[in-house]
Amino acid sequence: MKKLIFKSLARLNKKVLPSYSKKGLQIEKASKLQLAIIAYRAWVLKNALK
């Protein structure tokens, strides 16, 4: 059940949230909001793959 929720969230994130890797964003120059989005996406992805 938990894995299904995270997989759904990961799909939703892919459609809604921006992909900074495709834009070529450098982590050193990222704002706090951009870092928070990156961390959230990584957390959801990690839990979806467990």
Helices and strands as residue ranges (DSSP letters): H 2-16, H 20-23, G 27-29, H 32-49
